[in-house]
């Protein structure tokens, strides 16, 4: 038994990140820097809030995260500040952080863990892995279990509802959407929806107005700052009323969801999913009523 304990101590902590690389730490991390808002949320949920010594801009949840020292944003990192904070772990968002600066961090030999959740269950997996790295597995595992229960409850509630075709609008000029590899598309499917542009490439493709009209979605959904009411938040949704025969317009199915809840791959996406499901269920009922 003593030999087994000694061997585990020598091996340290080994966790595979979202790029497939194995990160090994000699002991649980004590000074952690977050390089993405969703990472900050994951770290707090995994029980590591007290260990975070720096974070990028827009790391604003939970509220205490707003007091963390800032180390830049997703486009430009303050490398000198990062080094001065003496982290023993940096959690990185590969698609949000500048590759050249990430290469510089590698040169400093600071352990990097890449967080890139693509699917709803990846959030729970991320919590568990971060709990291992932080030495907070009991808290992280409990958070992962609670998150999985929330998602399972929504899946069971909406699994047998009639499908609703959905256009998810990321931006209006140019007109952009998300394909089927994005977590938001997972949310749409969870709620009994169908992403009309799921098969497009890349992850965030640009589409034309004509393509949306041809797809004729029964609902159009977008993200907005803060909690908002359907159809009142963003002028770009109201612009679709120029095409009254578009199914989403004819049935008044234009919706906006708090962007922090739907776009961040962190535990709160369960709340965003709940809102999406409620919106699509309303869209479903309006389509059915107008068809009678």
N, C-alpha and C positions, 0 to 999 in steps of 0.2 A: 504493500500500500504506500509506504514511504517512497519507494522507487517510482511508482506511478505519479505521485504528486510532484516529485522532483522533475520528472520528464515533462509533465505538463507545464511547469513553471519555466523550464528551459525553452520549450516550444513557443511560449508566449501566446498571443491571440492572433489567429489567422482568419480573415474574413474576405470573401470574394466580392468585389465591388461590381457596379453595373456595366463595366467594360469587360468583365471577365478576369481582371487582374486580381491576384491575391495580395492583400495588404497584411503585413505581420507587424504587430506591436509587441514590445517586450512586457508591457503592462497596460492596464486601462488608461486611456488618454485623460489628461488632467487640464490641458490648455488647448481648447478647440477654437478654430476659426471657421465660420460659415461663409461660403461665397455665393449663396443664393437665398432669397427669402423663403422658398419652400424648404430648404435645408434647415434654416433656423427653426421653422415650425416643427420639423421632424426631430431635431435635437432636443427641443423642449419637451415634446411629447414622449420621447424616449427616456426622459429623466435626466438629461444632461445640461439643463439650463444653467446651473451654477458653474459649469465648466467652460462655457462659451466666453472667450476673451475678446472676440471681434466678429463683426458681421458686415455685409455690404448694405448699401442703401435699400430702402423699402422692406427691410427686415423689421416688420412692425407688429408681429403677432407671435406669442401673446404680448400684452401691453408692455411687460418689462423688457422685451427685446428692443424697444425704442431707445433704451438707455445704453445699449451696447456701444463700445467704441466702433467707429466706422473705418473700413479698410478699402473704400472705393465703391464701385458699382459693377454691374455685370459687363460693362464695356471696358472699364479701366480700373485696375487694382493699384492700391498704394503699397508697393512691394516693401518699401522701407518701413512702413508702419507694421506690416505683417511680420517682418523679421524682428522688429523691436518688441512685439508682443510675445515672442518666444513660444510659438505653438508647438505642440507635439503631435497635432493632427489637424489637417485642413480638409474640409469636406467641400468638394468642387462640383459645379454643374458644368459639364463639358460643353454643352451647346450654348451656354450663356456667357461663359468666361473666355476672354481672348486667349487663343492658343499660344501666341508668343509669350504672354505673361505666365501661362501655365508651364511652359518650358523653362522659364526662369525659376519658377518655384521648384521644379524637379531638380534643377542644378543646385539648389540649396539643401537638397536631401531632407526636406520636410515630408513626412508621410502624407500622401494624398489619397483620399477615398472619393471615388467618383459616384455621384448620386444622379441617376437618370431614369426614374420610374416611368414606364410607358403604359402600364396597364393598372387597373384598379387594385389588384391584389399586390402589385409591387410596392404599394405604400406600406402595407403590413410587413412585407419582407424587409423593406428598408428600416422600419422601426426595430425589428429584431436584430438586424446586423449592426445598427448603430448602438443598440443596447449592449451588444458584445464588446464593441470597441470602447465604450465608455465605462463598462463595468456596472451597468444599470439594467441588466437583463430582466429583472423582476418587473420593473416599471414599464420597460419597453414591451415586454411580452403581453402585459395586461392591456396596454394601449393598442397593440396589434389585434388582440382578441376582441376588444370592444369595437374597433373599426370594422373588423370582418363581420361581426354581428350586425352592425348597421347596414353594411352593403348587402348581406344575405337577406335581411328583412325587406329591403327595397326590391331585391331581385324576386323574392317570393311574391311580393305584393303586385308587381307589374308584369310578371313573366307571361301571363296568358292574355294580356290586353291586345286589342287590334293594333297592328303596326301603324306608326305615324312617320311619314317621310319628313326629314328635317334638313334645312340648310343652316349650318352654323357659321355666322359671319364674324370673322376676326377683325376685319378692317373694311372700310368702304372705298377708299381711294389710295391705292388700287383695291379692287374687291378681292378679299382673301378669305380662305376657309381652312379647314383642317381635314386631313385624310383619315383613313381607318386605323392608322398606327398610333394616332394620338389618344391620350387618355380621355379626352372629352368625347371622342367617338365611342369609347367604352361606356361612358355615362349615358350617352344617347341610347345605345343598345340595351343597357340595364333597364332603362325606362320604357322599353318597348318601342323605341324609335329606330329609324333607319337613316343613316348619314348618306345623303344623296351623292356626295362626292368622296365616298370612302375609298374608291379605287384609284384616285388620282395620286400623282407624285409631284413634288416632294411632300414632306410632312405638312408644310403650310403652303399649299398651292394658290396661285392667282387664277381667278376664274372671271369670265365675262358675265355681264348682265344677261346676255342672250342664253348663256348656259344655265343660269339659274331659272330663267323663264321656261326653258325647255324641260328642266327637271321638275318644275312645278311643285315645289315642296308644300306640304300641308302646314308646316310651321317654320318660322325663321327665328333663330335664337342668337343672341349676342351677349357679350360680357360688358358690364358697366361698373364704374367706380361706386362702391357702396350698394346697399340694398335698394332696388328700384321696383317700380310698378310696370307691368306689361305695357309696351307701346309708348310710354311717356318719357323714357330716359334719354334716348339718343336720336338725334335728327335723322341719322342714316337709316334707321328702321322705318321711320315715317316716310322716307323717300320711296319706299316700295309701293306706297299707295298710288303712285303714278301708273301702276299696272293692276287695276281692280279685278281682273280676271285671274290673277295669280291666286292659287288656292289659299296660301297663307294670309293674303290680304282679304280675299272674299270672306274668309271665316274669322277675321280679326285675330289671327294667331301670330302676333309679333311679340316676342318676349325678350327681356333682358335679365341677366342674373349677375349678382355680385361677382366681379372678376376674381377677387381674392379667394372665393369659395370654389369657383369652377376651373380656374386656370392653374392653380398651384397644386402639384402632386404631393399633397400632404393630408393629414387626417381630416381636415375641414372639407375636403372634396366630398365627403359623405353628406355634408349639409348642402353643398352645391348640387349634388345628385338628387337629393330630396326635392329641391326647388325645381330642378329640371323635370323630374317625374311628375310633379304636380302641374307644371305648365303644359307638358305634353298630354297629360290626362284631360286637362281643360281643352286643349286643341282637339283631342280625339272626340270629346263630347260635342264640340261645336261643328266639327265635320259631319258627325252622325246626325245632328239635329238639322243641319242645312240640307242634308241629302234626303230627308224625309218629305 
